[in-house]
Amino acid sequence: MATLSSLSQTKSSNSKTISTVLITSAASISLSIAFYYYHKSALNRLERKLNGARLAERRGRIRAEVSLRTHLKAVEQNQLKESQNDLHDVKIRLSSNSNSENSPKMLLKCIGTLHTPFTKRMGTPRQGALVPSSRAFLQLDISLAIEILDGIQEYSHCWVVFEFHANTNLTTSGFATAKKSKIRPPRASGSGNQKVGILATRSPHRPNPVGLSLVKVNRVDTKKRRLYIEAIDLVHGTPVYGEFRFLFYGETLKVLKMPRSLFIYFPHHFFDTQIFHRLRYKTMCAMGHTRSS
């Protein structure tokens, strides 16, 4: 009997051990399967992210390449257009020279360079009379004698002949390519904002890039070869081709004719004050700019 009871106890303990082992094995297998699927899903997510980043990088690279090709094509077209325009200008000049060999021509020698406080076209005054306190000097060319300026200090003002060297319509050879024959002057608002011919304005973009400016004479420095002037309206580095004295009795007019809108803004520093105000008042009355008394 004792032997039978010990055998039954051994069998029951063995069965319990087997059950424990089976349960432990099943739990470990379940955990392994869960861990496998968890890491597989994480790897899938990471792979999807990498694929998305790879696809986005490819799309961005394609867009950048397309933009670069478009930009290079536009640059090539612009260069081709500019070269064609330059070639067209050269052909026009050659044809005009061949067709008009007897037309008068003139070569100008630069007599000096202006040194002004205005380094750019933007911000340079439209008229020197608007900035009477502005100062500059003409540096005379070294090939010219300083004696050519003797006597200019006896005059209060002088005319300066210069070149619009900072124009945007100048070719590499220095020729002007005027693309527009009519423009709207900035002060023509009172005349209906109508276009006028380029030679009826003070625009620097002209067939010949040459201008005339009235300046005030300050003094002459013979040692530094300089003519100091005031009321300047020119850009720094402007080449000067001529200078003439201003004669009051021959170049000051008592009767003026110009569009109405200009009398409202026209500077009167060099004109008779009473005549100017009388003309300005009549013009403002005609345009309806005066207050009712």
For each residue, the residues with C-beta under 8 A, 3 or more apart:
1: 4 5
2: 5 6
3: 6 7
4: 1 7 8
5: 1 2 8 9
6: 2 3 9 10
7: 3 4 10 11
8: 4 5 11 12
9: 5 6 12 13
10: 6 7 13 14
11: 7 8 14 15
12: 8 9 15 16
13: 9 10 16 17
14: 10 11 17 18
15: 11 12 18 19
16: 12 13 19 20
17: 13 14 20 21
18: 14 15 21 22
19: 15 16 22 23
20: 16 17 23 24
21: 17 18 24 25
22: 18 19 25 26
23: 19 20 26 27
24: 20 21 27 28
25: 21 22 28 29
26: 22 23 29 30
27: 23 24 30 31
28: 24 25 31 32
29: 25 26 32 33
30: 26 27 33 34
31: 27 28 34 35
32: 28 29 35 36
33: 29 30 36 37
34: 30 31 37 38
35: 31 32 38 39
36: 32 33 39 40
37: 33 34 40 41
38: 34 35 41 42
39: 35 36 42 43
40: 36 37 43 44
41: 37 38 44 45
42: 38 39 45 46
43: 39 40 46 47
44: 40 41 47 48
45: 41 42 48 49
46: 42 43 49 50
47: 43 44 50 51
48: 44 45 51 52
49: 45 46 52 53
50: 46 47 53 54
51: 47 48 54 55
52: 48 49 55 56
53: 49 50 56 57
54: 50 51 57 58
55: 51 52 58 59
56: 52 53 59 60
57: 53 54 60 61
58: 54 55 61 62
59: 55 56 62 63
60: 56 57 63 64
61: 57 58 64 65
62: 58 59 65 66
63: 59 60 66 67
64: 60 61 67 68
65: 61 62 68 69
66: 62 63 69 70
67: 63 64 70 71
68: 64 65 71 72
69: 65 66 72 73
70: 66 67 73 74
71: 67 68 74 75
72: 68 69 75 76
73: 69 70 76 77
74: 70 71 77 78
75: 71 72 78 79
76: 72 73 79 80
77: 73 74 80 81
78: 74 75 81 82
79: 75 76 82 83
80: 76 77 83 84
81: 77 78 84 85
82: 78 79 85 86
83: 79 80 86 87
84: 80 81 87 88
85: 81 82 88 89 177
86: 82 83 89 90 171 172
87: 83 84 90 91
88: 84 85 91 92
89: 85 86 92 93 171 175 177
90: 86 87 93 94
91: 87 88 94 95
92: 88 89 95 96
93: 89 90 96 97 175
94: 90 91 97 98
95: 91 92 98 99
96: 92 93 99 100 103
97: 93 94 100 101
98: 94 95 101
99: 95 96
100: 96 97 103
101: 97 98
102:
103: 96 100
104:
105:
106:
107:
108: 241
109: 141 241
110: 113 141 163 239 240 241
111: 140 141 144 240 241 242 243
112: 138 139 140 141 144 227 239 240
113: 110 138 139 141 237 238 239 240
114: 136 137 138 139 160 162 232 234 236 237 238 239 240
115: 136 137 138 139 236 237
116: 134 136 232 234 235 236 238
117: 134 135 136 236
118: 123 124 125 134 232 234 235 236
119: 235 236
120: 123 124 235
121: 124 166 235
122:
123: 118 120
124: 118 120 121 233 234 235
125: 118 128 130 131 134 233
126: 130 186 202 233
127: 130 233 267
128: 125 131 132 134 213 214 215 216 231 232 233
129: 132 214 231 267 269 270
130: 125 126 127 233 267
131: 125 128 134 231 232 233
132: 128 129 216 230 231 269
133: 230
134: 116 117 118 125 128 131 230 231 232 233
135: 117 218 228 229 230 232
136: 114 115 116 117 215 228 229 230 232 234
137: 114 115 221 226 227 228 229
138: 112 113 114 115 160 226 227 229 240 243
139: 112 113 114 115 225 226
140: 111 112 144 146 148 149 225 226 227
141: 109 110 111 112 113 144
142: 225
143:
144: 111 112 140 141 148
145: 148
146: 140 149 222 225
147: 150
148: 140 144 145
149: 140 146 152 220 227
150: 147
151: 154
152: 149 155 158 217 220 227 243 245
153: 217 219 220
154: 151
155: 152 158 217 245 246
156: 216 217 246
157: 214 215 216 217 246 270
158: 152 155 214 215 217 229 243 244 245 246
159: 212 213 214 215 242 243 244 245 246
160: 114 138 212 213 214 215 229 234 240 242 243
161: 210 211 212 240 241 242 243 244
162: 114 210 211 212 213 234 238 239 240 241
163: 110 209 210 211 238 239 241
164: 167 204 205 206 209 210 211
165: 170 209 235 237 238 239
166: 121 235 237 238
167: 164 170 176 204 205 209
168: 205
169: 176 177 178 179 205
170: 165 167 174 175 176 177 209
171: 86 89 174 175 176 177
172: 86
173:
174: 170 171
175: 89 93 170 171
176: 167 169 170 171 205 206 207 208 209
177: 85 89 169 170 171
178: 169 181 198 205 206 207
179: 169
180: 183 198 205
181: 178 197 198
182: 195 196 197 198
183: 180 195 196 198 201 203
184: 188 193 194 195 196
185: 188 196 201 202 203
186: 126
187: 261 262 265
188: 184 185 191 192 193 194 196 259 261
189: 193 261
190: 259 260 261 264 287
191: 188 194 259 260 261
192: 188
193: 184 188 189
194: 184 188 191
195: 182 183 184
196: 182 183 184 185 188 200 201
197: 181 182 200 201
198: 178 180 181 182 183 201 203 205 206 207
199: 206
200: 196 197
201: 183 185 196 197 198
202: 126 185
203: 183 185 198 206
204: 164 167 209 211
205: 164 167 168 169 176 178 180 198 209
206: 164 176 178 198 199 203 209 210
207: 176 178 198
208: 176
209: 163 164 165 167 170 176 204 205 206
210: 161 162 163 164 206 241
211: 161 162 163 164 204
212: 159 160 161 162
213: 128 159 160 162 232 233 234
214: 128 129 157 158 159 160 231 246 270
215: 128 136 157 158 159 160 229 230 231 232
216: 128 132 156 157 229 230 231
217: 152 153 155 156 157 158 227 229
218: 135 228 229 230
219: 153 228
220: 149 152 153 226 227 228
221: 137 224 225 226 227 228
222: 146 225
223:
224: 221
225: 139 140 142 146 221 222
226: 137 138 139 140 220 221
227: 112 137 138 140 149 152 217 220 221 243
228: 135 136 137 218 219 220 221
229: 135 136 137 138 158 160 215 216 217 218 232
230: 132 133 134 135 136 215 216 218
231: 128 129 131 132 134 214 215 216 269
232: 114 116 118 128 131 134 135 136 213 215 229
233: 124 125 126 127 128 130 131 134 213
234: 114 116 118 124 136 160 162 213 238
235: 116 118 119 120 121 124 165 166 238
236: 114 115 116 117 118 119
237: 113 114 115 165 166
238: 113 114 116 162 163 165 166 234 235
239: 110 112 113 114 162 163 165
240: 110 111 112 113 114 138 160 161 162 243
241: 108 109 110 111 161 162 163 210
242: 111 159 160 161
243: 111 138 152 158 159 160 161 227 240
244: 158 159 161
245: 152 155 158 159
246: 155 156 157 158 159 214 251
247: 250 251
248: 251 252
249: 252
250: 247
251: 246 247 248
252: 248 249 270 271 272
253: 256
254: 272 275
255:
256: 253 271 279
257:
258: 262 263 266
259: 188 190 191 262
260: 190 191 263 283 286 287
261: 187 188 189 190 191 264 265 287
262: 187 258 259 265 266
263: 258 260 266 279 280 283 284
264: 190 261 280 283 284 287 289
265: 187 261 262
266: 258 262 263 276 280
267: 127 129 130 270
268: 271 273 276 277 280
269: 129 132 231
270: 129 157 214 252 267
271: 252 256 268 275 276
272: 252 254 275 276
273: 268 276 277
274: 277 278
275: 254 271 272 278 279
276: 266 268 271 272 273 279 280
277: 268 273 274 280 281
278: 274 275 281 282
279: 256 263 275 276 282 283
280: 263 264 266 268 276 277 283 284
281: 277 278 284 285 290
282: 278 279 285 286
283: 260 263 264 279 280 286 287
284: 263 264 280 281 287 289 290
285: 281 282 288 289 290
286: 260 282 283
287: 190 260 261 264 283 284
288: 285
289: 264 284 285
290: 281 284 285
291:
292:
293:
